[in-house]
């Protein structure tokens, strides 16, 4: 029976995508693992693999189509002996929401969808219960004499795919809920209205010259996640300044020594390292909010905000406490470069417990950053400013860098947040200790 290939969820926040390029054409034979298309998510352009074998019977969505909802049919796969006449009326891809439609809240626990789902119930088990399985899985099950009703499917909504049947043993018990969609597969609830409607705003500026800018996937996701963050996370803010004089001298010395290796450390590299070490020294602050509990992390996985055209990424430097400054510098340069071309894989910008947002290079003296859920905190870093400071009864000029720690009060209390910020500043003001 013809099998629909659905638009997959290729990132945790993806609700819709753009079918950038087909890498197959109608009539092509494909097998599991073949690349079918390139799909632009809200964060990156990614390759989409087939999980079944067959012949491409029809491409339902043309290249360049934007706003294709996750789980919308994008193509039809035929198994052996079937033809295009068996397809019937092709379902139409769901169009992108209108400009005045509120975006849906992204799902933090979304998982990639399998490449194909049967159009109808594919088979029945020995007990007569309907079973959903791919054509290839049904054929292998028939050859092996396996009752599909005894196989637990790993595809969407419990659908059985090739790997499930190959791993199955006759008589394998099937969990009672194998056919029940999991909670994290349910459609995301629409975000609550957060302001006046598009129609209301358009009327307000009807007599003024304006230009409408359509929201792409990244901007919709940013709008939804930041609205969620400010509405649901009880932020509080801790502010301090760090003296950068010793760090600047130490950085200049290291860069001179590393010049022959082509390494040039930035102030941001030192900030990343200082935060990673501080999270180890204040382990209770190395935590995230997990709905009904707090989840503490052992490693220091530090996310760093990177501005890109139309939005931002927060690639994560994992195990940052173990890495040298030069390693962190090289890794950060690579992540930032690929972020700007949307070439990061999901695992490179997911996770972490803590983030850094540095606007000092733009001359911003201080600001408050919004926490990126489920992180417990984010550090906003301003520019280093020569400032008169009283020391030992004398006024001296020091290079002060203001920092604001935005904290989720559900995860970190005031005193704990103060300890974390104190540890960060101690490392920045005594940079040689970060090499120990």
C-alpha positions as CSV (number, residue, x, y, z in Angstrom):
1,X,0.0,0.0,0.0
2,X,1.3,3.5,-0.8
3,X,3.1,5.1,2.1
4,X,3.1,8.8,2.9
5,X,6.4,10.5,3.6
6,X,5.8,13.2,6.2
7,X,7.6,16.5,7.0
8,X,9.8,15.5,9.9
9,X,10.5,17.4,13.1
10,X,14.3,17.8,12.7
11,X,14.9,20.2,15.7
12,X,13.4,20.5,19.1
13,X,11.6,23.7,18.3
14,X,10.5,22.9,14.7
15,X,6.8,23.2,14.0
16,X,7.1,23.9,10.3
17,X,9.9,23.9,7.7
18,X,10.9,24.8,4.2
19,X,11.5,22.0,1.7
20,X,14.7,23.5,0.3
21,X,15.7,20.9,-2.2
22,X,14.6,17.4,-3.4
23,X,17.5,15.0,-3.8
24,X,15.2,12.4,-5.5
25,X,12.7,12.5,-8.3
26,X,9.5,10.6,-9.1
27,X,10.3,7.1,-10.2
28,X,13.6,6.8,-8.2
29,X,14.2,3.7,-6.1
30,X,15.2,4.4,-2.5
31,X,16.3,2.4,0.5
32,X,16.6,3.0,4.2
33,X,19.3,5.6,4.8
34,X,19.1,7.3,1.4
35,X,18.9,11.1,1.6
36,X,15.6,12.3,0.2
37,X,15.7,16.1,0.7
38,X,17.3,19.1,2.3
39,X,14.9,20.8,4.8
40,X,15.4,24.2,6.4
41,X,14.3,24.2,10.0
42,X,14.0,27.2,12.3
43,X,17.7,26.7,13.1
44,X,19.5,24.9,10.3
45,X,19.4,23.2,6.9
46,X,19.5,19.5,7.4
47,X,19.4,16.3,5.3
48,X,16.3,14.1,5.6
49,X,16.8,10.3,5.3
50,X,14.4,7.6,4.3
51,X,13.5,4.8,6.8
52,X,11.8,2.5,4.3
53,X,12.6,1.2,0.8
54,X,10.4,1.6,-2.3
55,X,9.9,3.8,-5.3
56,X,9.1,7.5,-5.1
57,X,5.6,7.7,-6.6
58,X,4.8,11.3,-6.2
59,X,6.4,14.5,-4.8
60,X,3.6,16.4,-3.1
61,X,5.6,19.5,-2.1
62,X,7.7,21.5,-4.6
63,X,11.2,22.8,-3.8
64,X,11.3,26.1,-2.0
65,X,7.9,25.7,-0.3
66,X,7.9,27.3,3.1
67,X,5.7,26.9,6.1
68,X,5.1,23.1,5.6
69,X,3.8,21.9,8.9
70,X,5.5,18.9,10.7
71,X,3.7,15.6,9.8
72,X,2.3,17.0,6.6
73,X,2.6,14.5,3.7
74,X,5.4,15.7,1.3
75,X,5.8,12.6,-0.9
76,X,4.4,9.1,-1.5
77,X,6.5,6.0,-1.5
78,X,5.3,2.9,-3.5
79,X,6.3,-0.6,-2.7
80,X,7.0,-3.4,-5.2
81,X,4.1,-4.0,-7.6
82,X,2.4,-0.6,-7.0
83,X,2.0,2.2,-9.4
84,X,1.1,5.9,-9.3
85,X,-2.5,4.9,-10.0
86,X,-2.6,3.4,-6.5
87,X,-1.9,6.8,-4.9
88,X,-5.3,8.4,-5.3
89,X,-5.9,12.0,-4.4
90,X,-2.7,13.5,-3.1
91,X,-3.2,15.5,0.2
92,X,-2.1,19.1,0.0
93,X,0.7,20.5,2.1
94,X,-0.6,22.7,4.9
95,X,0.1,26.3,4.2
96,X,2.1,28.5,6.6
97,X,0.0,30.5,9.1
98,X,-1.2,33.9,8.1
99,X,0.7,36.9,9.4
100,X,-1.7,37.6,12.2
101,X,-1.8,34.1,13.5
102,X,-0.1,33.6,16.9
103,X,2.8,31.1,16.6
104,X,2.6,27.8,18.4
105,X,4.8,27.3,21.4
106,X,7.8,25.1,20.6
107,X,8.1,21.7,22.2
108,X,11.3,21.4,24.2
109,X,11.1,17.6,24.0
110,X,10.2,17.2,20.3
111,X,11.9,14.3,18.6
112,X,12.6,13.7,14.9
113,X,9.7,12.1,13.1
114,X,10.3,8.9,11.0
115,X,10.3,9.3,7.3
116,X,7.1,7.5,6.4
117,X,3.7,6.6,7.9
118,X,1.2,4.2,6.5
119,X,-1.9,5.7,4.9
120,X,-4.2,3.2,6.7
121,X,-3.9,0.4,9.2
122,X,-1.2,-1.8,7.6
123,X,-2.0,-5.2,9.1
124,X,-3.7,-7.1,11.9
125,X,-2.1,-9.1,14.5
126,X,-3.0,-12.7,15.3
127,X,-5.5,-11.5,17.9
128,X,-7.2,-9.3,15.3
129,X,-5.8,-6.0,16.7
130,X,-4.9,-3.4,14.1
131,X,-1.2,-2.8,13.7
132,X,0.6,0.1,12.0
133,X,3.7,-0.9,10.2
134,X,5.8,0.1,7.2
135,X,5.6,-2.0,4.0
136,X,9.1,-3.2,4.4
137,X,8.5,-4.2,8.0
138,X,5.4,-6.1,7.0
139,X,7.3,-8.0,4.3
140,X,10.2,-8.9,6.7
141,X,7.7,-10.0,9.4
142,X,5.9,-12.3,6.9
143,X,9.3,-13.8,5.8
144,X,10.3,-14.5,9.4
145,X,6.9,-15.6,10.6
146,X,6.7,-12.8,13.2
147,X,3.4,-11.6,14.6
148,X,3.4,-7.9,14.2
149,X,1.1,-7.7,17.2
150,X,4.0,-8.9,19.4
151,X,6.4,-6.2,18.2
152,X,6.8,-2.8,19.8
153,X,7.1,0.0,17.2
154,X,9.6,2.8,17.6
155,X,8.1,5.0,14.9
156,X,5.7,7.8,15.4
157,X,2.5,6.7,17.3
158,X,4.0,3.2,17.8
159,X,4.4,2.5,14.1
160,X,6.6,-0.6,13.4
161,X,9.6,0.0,11.1
162,X,12.3,-2.3,9.7
163,X,14.6,-2.1,12.7
164,X,11.8,-3.2,15.1
165,X,11.0,-6.4,13.1
166,X,14.7,-7.3,12.6
167,X,15.3,-7.0,16.3
168,X,12.1,-8.9,17.3
169,X,12.0,-12.5,18.5
170,X,8.9,-14.7,18.2
171,X,6.7,-14.5,21.2
172,X,8.0,-11.1,22.2
173,X,5.5,-9.5,24.5
174,X,4.0,-6.2,23.4
175,X,3.4,-3.4,25.9
176,X,-0.2,-2.5,26.4
177,X,0.5,1.1,25.4
178,X,2.6,0.3,22.3
179,X,-0.1,1.8,20.0
180,X,-0.8,4.8,22.2
181,X,0.8,8.1,21.1
182,X,3.3,9.3,23.7
183,X,2.7,12.7,25.4
184,X,5.6,14.2,23.6
185,X,4.1,13.3,20.2
186,X,0.9,15.2,20.8
187,X,0.5,18.5,18.9
188,X,1.9,21.5,20.7
189,X,-0.7,23.8,22.2
190,X,-1.1,27.2,20.6
191,X,0.6,30.0,22.4
192,X,-1.7,32.3,24.3
193,X,-2.1,35.8,22.8
194,X,0.6,38.1,24.0
195,X,-0.5,41.4,22.6
196,X,-2.8,43.2,20.2
197,X,-3.7,41.3,17.0
198,X,-2.1,42.0,13.7
199,X,-5.4,43.5,12.4
200,X,-5.5,45.9,15.4
201,X,-1.9,47.1,14.8
202,X,-2.4,47.4,11.0
203,X,-5.4,49.7,11.6
204,X,-3.4,51.8,14.0
205,X,-0.8,52.5,11.4
206,X,-3.1,52.5,8.4
207,X,-2.2,56.2,7.5
208,X,1.5,55.7,7.8
209,X,4.0,54.3,5.3
210,X,5.1,50.9,6.5
211,X,6.7,47.7,5.3
212,X,5.6,44.3,6.5
213,X,8.3,41.7,7.3
214,X,7.1,38.1,7.3
215,X,8.3,36.0,10.3
216,X,10.5,33.1,9.3
217,X,10.8,30.0,11.4
218,X,13.7,31.3,13.5
219,X,12.0,34.6,14.4
220,X,8.7,32.8,15.3
221,X,10.6,30.4,17.6
222,X,12.5,33.3,19.2
223,X,9.2,35.2,19.8
224,X,7.5,32.2,21.3
225,X,10.4,31.1,23.5
226,X,11.2,34.5,24.9
227,X,7.5,35.2,25.5
228,X,7.4,31.9,27.4
229,X,10.5,32.8,29.3
230,X,9.4,36.2,30.5
231,X,5.9,34.9,31.4
232,X,6.8,31.7,33.1
233,X,10.3,32.1,34.6
234,X,10.6,34.2,37.8
235,X,13.7,36.2,36.9
236,X,15.8,38.1,39.4
237,X,19.0,39.9,38.7
238,X,22.4,40.2,40.4
239,X,24.9,42.9,39.2
240,X,28.6,43.2,39.8
241,X,31.7,44.5,38.0
242,X,35.0,42.7,37.5
243,X,38.4,44.3,37.2
244,X,39.9,43.3,33.9
245,X,43.4,44.8,34.3
246,X,45.1,41.6,35.3
247,X,43.2,39.6,32.7
248,X,44.1,42.0,29.9
249,X,47.8,41.8,30.8
250,X,47.7,38.0,31.1
251,X,45.8,37.7,27.8
252,X,48.4,39.8,25.9
253,X,51.2,37.6,27.3
254,X,49.5,34.4,26.3
255,X,48.6,35.7,22.8
256,X,52.2,36.6,22.2
257,X,53.3,33.1,23.2
258,X,50.6,31.5,21.1
259,X,51.1,33.6,18.0
260,X,53.3,31.0,16.3
261,X,50.4,28.5,16.6
262,X,47.9,30.9,15.1
263,X,45.9,31.2,18.3
264,X,44.4,34.4,19.6
265,X,42.4,34.3,22.8
266,X,39.5,36.7,23.3
267,X,38.2,38.1,26.5
268,X,35.1,36.0,25.8
269,X,37.2,32.8,25.9
270,X,38.2,33.7,29.5
271,X,34.6,34.4,30.4
272,X,33.5,31.0,29.2
273,X,36.3,29.3,31.2
274,X,35.5,31.3,34.3
275,X,31.9,30.4,34.1
276,X,32.6,26.7,33.6
277,X,34.9,26.6,36.6
278,X,32.5,28.5,38.7
279,X,29.7,26.0,37.9
280,X,32.0,23.3,39.3
281,X,32.7,25.2,42.4
282,X,29.0,26.0,43.0
283,X,27.5,22.8,41.8
284,X,24.0,23.5,43.1
285,X,23.8,26.4,40.6
286,X,24.7,24.0,37.7
287,X,21.1,23.1,37.2
288,X,18.0,23.4,35.0
289,X,14.3,23.5,35.6
290,X,12.6,20.2,34.6
291,X,8.9,21.0,35.1
292,X,8.3,19.3,38.4
293,X,11.9,19.0,39.6
294,X,15.4,20.5,39.4
295,X,18.0,18.6,37.3
296,X,21.6,19.1,38.4
297,X,24.3,18.6,35.8
298,X,27.8,17.2,36.5
299,X,29.7,18.7,33.6
300,X,29.8,22.5,32.8
301,X,28.0,22.8,29.5
302,X,28.0,26.5,28.7
303,X,25.9,28.0,25.9
304,X,27.1,31.2,24.2
305,X,24.7,33.5,22.3
306,X,25.8,34.2,18.7
307,X,24.1,36.8,16.6
308,X,23.1,35.7,13.1
309,X,21.0,37.3,10.4
310,X,17.4,37.3,11.6
311,X,18.0,36.0,15.1
312,X,20.5,34.2,17.2
313,X,21.9,30.8,18.1
314,X,23.2,29.5,21.5
315,X,25.7,26.8,20.6
316,X,26.8,24.8,23.6
317,X,30.5,24.2,24.7
318,X,30.2,20.9,26.5
319,X,32.6,19.8,29.3
320,X,34.0,23.4,29.2
321,X,35.6,23.0,32.6
322,X,38.0,20.3,31.2
323,X,39.1,22.3,28.1
324,X,42.0,24.6,27.7
325,X,41.5,28.2,26.7
326,X,43.0,27.6,23.3
327,X,40.6,24.6,22.8
328,X,37.6,26.7,23.9
329,X,38.7,29.5,21.6
330,X,39.0,27.2,18.5
331,X,35.7,25.4,19.3
332,X,33.8,28.7,19.8
333,X,35.1,30.1,16.6
334,X,34.0,27.0,14.7
335,X,30.5,27.0,16.3
336,X,30.0,30.7,15.7
337,X,31.1,30.4,12.1
338,X,28.7,27.5,11.4
339,X,25.9,29.1,13.3
340,X,26.0,32.1,11.0
341,X,25.5,29.8,8.0
342,X,22.9,27.6,9.8
343,X,25.1,24.5,9.6
344,X,24.9,23.5,13.3
345,X,23.5,20.1,14.1
346,X,20.8,20.1,16.8
347,X,23.0,18.5,19.4
348,X,25.4,21.5,19.1
349,X,22.8,24.0,20.3
350,X,20.7,21.9,22.6
351,X,21.3,21.5,26.3
352,X,23.5,23.3,28.7
353,X,22.6,24.7,32.1
354,X,24.0,28.2,31.8
355,X,24.4,30.8,29.0
356,X,26.5,33.8,28.3
357,X,25.4,36.9,26.2
358,X,28.2,39.3,25.6
359,X,27.4,42.7,24.0
360,X,30.5,44.4,25.2
361,X,32.0,44.4,21.7
362,X,29.1,46.6,20.7
363,X,29.9,49.2,23.4
364,X,27.0,48.2,25.6
365,X,27.9,49.0,29.2
366,X,25.3,46.8,30.9
367,X,22.0,45.0,30.1
368,X,19.7,42.3,31.4
369,X,19.5,39.1,29.4
370,X,16.4,36.8,29.2
371,X,16.9,33.2,30.4
372,X,16.8,30.5,27.7
373,X,14.6,27.8,29.2
374,X,15.3,25.3,30.7
375,X,18.6,27.0,31.8
376,X,18.9,28.1,35.4
377,X,20.8,31.4,34.6
378,X,22.4,33.6,31.9
379,X,25.2,36.1,32.3
380,X,24.9,39.4,30.5
381,X,28.4,40.9,29.8
382,X,29.0,44.5,29.1
383,X,32.0,46.5,27.8
384,X,35.1,47.1,29.9
385,X,35.1,50.8,30.8
386,X,38.1,52.7,32.4
387,X,36.6,53.8,35.8
388,X,38.0,55.6,38.9
389,X,38.2,53.2,41.8
390,X,39.2,53.8,45.4
391,X,42.0,51.4,46.5
392,X,44.0,51.6,49.7
393,X,42.9,55.2,50.2
394,X,43.8,56.2,46.7
395,X,41.8,56.8,43.5
396,X,43.1,54.7,40.6
397,X,41.7,54.0,37.1
398,X,40.7,50.4,36.6
399,X,39.1,48.7,33.6
400,X,35.7,47.6,34.9
401,X,33.4,45.2,33.1
402,X,29.8,45.2,34.3
403,X,28.0,41.8,34.5
404,X,24.3,41.0,35.2
405,X,23.4,37.5,36.2
406,X,19.7,36.7,35.3
407,X,18.6,33.9,37.5
408,X,15.6,31.5,37.6
409,X,14.4,31.8,41.2
410,X,12.8,28.3,40.9
411,X,16.3,26.8,40.4
412,X,18.7,29.2,42.2
413,X,18.0,31.3,45.2
414,X,19.6,34.7,45.8
415,X,22.5,33.6,48.0
416,X,23.4,30.8,45.7
417,X,23.3,33.1,42.7
418,X,25.6,35.5,44.6
419,X,28.1,32.7,45.2
420,X,28.1,31.8,41.5
421,X,28.7,35.4,40.4
422,X,31.4,35.8,43.1
423,X,33.2,32.7,41.8
424,X,33.0,33.9,38.2
425,X,34.5,37.3,39.1
426,X,37.3,35.7,41.2
427,X,38.5,33.7,38.2
428,X,38.3,36.7,35.9
429,X,40.3,38.8,38.3
430,X,42.9,36.0,38.9
431,X,43.2,34.6,35.4
432,X,46.4,32.6,35.9
433,X,44.5,30.3,38.2
434,X,42.3,29.2,35.3
435,X,45.3,27.4,33.8
436,X,45.8,25.3,36.9
